[in-house]
């Protein structure tokens, strides 16, 4: 789990994925026949050139949701904007890091005993929140941070048995799973893509798909677990620890029916627990890819509680089972007429 820890702890909000990419190249670049980084920051590794059969593209995105410095006021407080889908309810009193120096800060909020009844009940809009780095003036703050600096949640990876805690399981879990898959010898030519700016509109995947032109795309993701005490829906899914979550459709793509069947059949054959992801929730790089090229796409994700917040929970066995499921399904591709 050391590599997963490194990936989760690394800063990598959308448009600033360099640290994550460097970790990946160092960790598994030697397994690839070629390594390439495009001008947008997408990382490509290829294997199996010359092999017959469909060209597989395995994808996970390197970016995480976060914030960016928008303005510094005269008192040294930092106004910020969001990068990706960040819920304003989770922001007050959270620790963050800013810019190349990783400057520590806290998202401030008026203490309860200084707030009136109405203030204490409402969710503070992001436009009213500020980050405090302890500066007493604009000039002092500007010695450490600049407008445009990325801001990420100051959360470190922890493991307690099979339960993992970290920021950015969406989608550093997928990034980690790709590092395990690239070590496997597939029967077909394969390109492994760690994309960028997924949280800002699936931007990296559009460019990556244009370059790779695959026949089949399998996206590895982290998706929201629904096994929460506040959810009264008895049909809710997926659940933490109950296996990989297979997408039927989401807001951006209808997964290829035959690939979905292959994944389910492979899981059953291998004795791997699996579940469907709740339909019409979220979107992934597959949605961008099918708009660029007519290809067969599938999405497999690990469930994680509290994604897009400063801390999420995931289950180690879900990660292991997802890796094994994708390997097994790829070995059975010849059984499927696409």
Residue pairs with C-beta under 8 A, 6 or more apart in sequence:
1 157
1 159
1 164
1 316
3 23
3 27
3 176
3 179
4 157
4 164
4 166
4 172
4 173
4 176
4 319
5 157
5 159
5 166
6 23
7 20
7 23
7 24
7 168
7 172
7 175
7 176
8 157
8 166
8 167
8 168
8 169
8 172
9 156
9 157
9 166
10 19
10 20
10 23
10 172
11 19
11 97
11 102
11 150
11 152
12 18
12 19
12 20
12 62
12 63
12 64
12 152
12 168
12 172
13 63
13 64
13 65
13 66
13 67
13 68
13 83
13 84
13 150
13 151
13 152
14 63
14 64
14 65
14 66
14 83
14 84
14 196
14 197
14 198
14 199
14 200
15 41
15 63
15 83
15 150
15 196
15 197
15 200
16 63
16 150
17 41
17 62
17 63
17 196
17 197
18 41
20 62
20 63
20 172
20 175
20 194
21 37
21 41
21 43
21 62
21 194
24 43
24 62
24 175
24 179
24 194
25 35
25 43
27 179
28 45
28 179
28 182
28 183
29 35
29 45
31 45
31 47
31 182
31 183
32 45
32 46
32 47
32 182
32 192
33 46
33 47
33 48
33 49
34 44
34 45
34 46
34 49
35 43
35 44
35 45
36 43
36 44
36 45
37 43
37 44
38 44
38 207
38 208
38 211
40 196
40 197
40 203
40 204
40 207
41 62
41 196
41 197
41 204
42 193
42 194
42 195
42 196
42 204
42 207
42 208
42 211
43 62
43 193
43 194
44 191
44 192
44 193
44 208
44 211
44 212
45 182
45 191
45 192
46 189
46 190
46 191
46 192
47 182
47 185
47 186
47 189
47 190
47 191
47 192
48 185
48 186
48 187
48 188
48 189
48 190
49 189
50 189
51 187
51 188
51 189
52 188
53 187
53 188
53 189
53 333
53 334
54 188
54 214
54 215
54 216
54 333
54 338
55 188
55 189
55 190
55 191
55 212
55 213
55 214
55 215
55 216
56 186
56 188
56 189
56 190
56 191
56 214
56 215
56 216
56 217
56 218
56 330
57 190
57 191
57 192
57 193
57 208
57 209
57 212
57 214
57 216
57 217
57 218
57 289
58 178
58 181
58 182
58 190
58 191
58 192
58 193
58 217
58 218
58 220
58 326
59 178
59 192
59 193
59 194
59 195
59 205
59 208
59 217
59 218
59 219
59 220
59 285
59 286
59 289
60 171
60 174
60 175
60 177
60 178
60 193
60 194
60 195
60 219
60 220
60 221
61 171
61 174
61 175
61 194
61 195
61 196
61 197
61 198
61 199
61 204
61 205
61 285
62 171
62 172
62 175
62 194
62 195
62 196
63 84
63 171
63 196
63 197
63 198
63 199
63 200
63 204
64 84
64 152
64 167
64 168
64 170
64 171
64 172
64 199
65 82
65 83
65 84
65 85
65 86
65 170
65 199
65 308
66 82
66 83
66 84
66 86
66 150
66 151
66 152
66 153
67 80
67 81
67 82
67 83
67 86
67 96
67 150
67 151
67 152
68 80
68 81
68 82
68 83
68 148
68 149
68 150
68 151
69 78
69 79
69 80
69 98
69 99
69 145
69 146
69 147
69 148
69 149
69 151
70 79
70 80
70 81
70 147
71 78
71 79
71 147
72 78
72 79
72 138
72 141
72 142
72 145
72 147
73 79
73 130
73 138
74 137
74 138
75 136
75 137
75 138
76 133
76 135
76 136
76 137
76 138
76 140
76 141
77 108
77 130
77 131
77 132
77 135
77 141
78 98
78 105
78 130
78 131
78 132
78 133
78 141
78 145
79 127
79 130
80 126
80 129
80 130
80 131
80 151
81 126
82 126
83 150
83 199
83 200
84 199
84 200
84 308
85 199
85 308
86 126
86 308
87 308
87 309
88 123
88 124
88 125
88 126
88 129
89 123
90 309
90 310
91 107
91 124
91 126
91 129
92 107
92 108
92 109
92 124
92 129
93 106
93 107
93 108
93 109
94 106
94 107
94 153
94 154
94 310
95 104
95 105
95 106
95 153
95 154
95 155
95 310
96 104
96 105
96 106
96 107
96 131
96 151
96 152
96 153
96 154
97 103
97 104
97 105
97 151
97 152
97 153
97 154
98 104
98 105
98 131
98 133
98 144
98 145
98 149
98 150
98 151
99 144
99 145
99 146
99 149
99 150
99 151
100 149
101 144
103 133
103 144
103 145
104 133
104 154
105 131
105 132
105 133
105 134
105 151
106 131
106 132
107 129
107 130
107 131
107 132
108 129
108 130
108 131
108 132
109 124
109 129
110 119
112 120
131 151
133 141
133 144
133 145
135 141
135 144
152 167
153 167
153 309
153 310
153 311
154 310
155 166
155 167
155 310
155 311
156 166
157 164
157 165
157 166
158 164
158 165
158 166
159 165
159 316
162 241
162 315
162 316
162 317
163 313
163 314
163 315
163 316
164 313
164 314
164 315
164 316
165 311
165 312
165 313
166 172
166 311
166 312
166 314
167 310
167 311
167 312
168 312
169 222
169 302
169 304
169 307
169 312
169 314
170 221
170 222
170 223
170 304
170 307
170 308
170 312
171 198
171 220
171 221
171 222
172 222
173 220
173 221
173 222
173 302
173 304
173 314
173 319
174 219
174 220
174 221
174 222
174 301
174 302
175 194
176 319
177 220
177 302
177 319
177 322
177 323
177 326
178 192
178 194
178 220
180 323
181 192
181 220
181 323
181 326
181 327
182 192
184 327
186 330
186 331
187 330
187 331
187 333
187 334
188 330
188 333
191 212
191 214
193 205
193 208
193 212
195 204
195 205
195 208
195 285
196 203
196 204
197 203
197 204
198 204
198 205
198 284
198 285
202 252
202 283
202 284
202 285
202 287
202 288
203 288
204 285
205 285
205 286
205 288
205 289
206 288
206 289
206 291
206 292
208 285
208 289
209 217
209 288
209 289
209 292
209 293
209 295
210 292
210 293
213 293
214 293
214 295
215 295
215 296
215 338
216 259
216 295
216 296
216 297
216 298
216 333
216 338
217 285
217 286
217 289
217 295
217 296
217 297
217 298
218 259
218 297
218 298
218 299
218 300
218 326
218 329
218 330
219 284
219 285
219 286
219 297
219 298
219 299
219 300
220 300
220 301
220 322
220 326
221 284
221 299
221 300
221 301
221 302
222 301
222 302
222 304
222 307
222 312
222 314
223 238
223 245
223 277
223 281
223 282
223 301
223 302
223 303
223 304
223 307
224 281
224 282
224 303
224 304
224 305
224 307
224 308
225 238
225 239
225 240
225 303
225 304
225 305
225 313
226 233
226 236
226 237
226 238
226 239
226 278
226 303
227 236
227 238
227 239
227 240
227 303
227 305
228 305
236 278
237 245
237 275
237 276
237 277
237 278
238 245
238 275
238 276
238 277
238 278
238 301
238 303
239 275
239 303
240 303
240 304
240 305
240 313
240 314
240 315
240 318
241 315
241 317
241 318
242 273
242 275
242 303
242 318
243 267
243 272
243 273
243 274
243 275
243 317
243 318
243 321
243 322
244 263
244 267
244 272
244 274
244 275
244 300
244 301
244 302
244 318
244 321
244 322
244 325
245 274
245 275
245 276
245 277
245 300
245 301
245 302
245 303
246 255
246 260
246 263
246 264
246 274
246 275
246 276
246 277
246 298
246 299
246 300
247 253
247 255
247 260
247 276
247 277
247 284
247 286
247 298
247 299
247 300
247 301
248 254
248 255
248 260
248 276
248 277
248 279
249 255
249 279
249 280
250 277
250 279
250 280
250 281
250 282
250 283
250 284
250 287
250 299
251 280
251 281
251 282
251 283
251 287
252 283
252 284
252 286
252 287
252 288
253 283
253 284
253 286
253 287
253 290
253 297
253 299
255 286
255 297
255 298
255 299
256 296
256 297
256 298
256 338
258 296
258 336
258 337
258 338
259 296
259 297
259 298
259 329
259 336
259 338
260 298
261 336
262 329
262 332
262 333
262 335
262 336
263 274
263 298
263 300
263 325
263 329
264 274
265 332
266 272
266 325
266 328
266 329
266 332
267 273
267 274
267 325
267 328
268 274
269 328
270 324
270 325
270 328
272 321
272 324
272 325
272 328
273 321
274 321
274 325
275 303
277 299
277 301
284 299
286 297
286 298
286 299
289 295
289 297
290 297
296 338
300 322
300 325
300 326
301 322
302 314
302 315
302 318
302 319
302 322
303 314
303 315
303 318
304 312
304 313
304 314
305 312
305 313
305 314
306 312
306 313
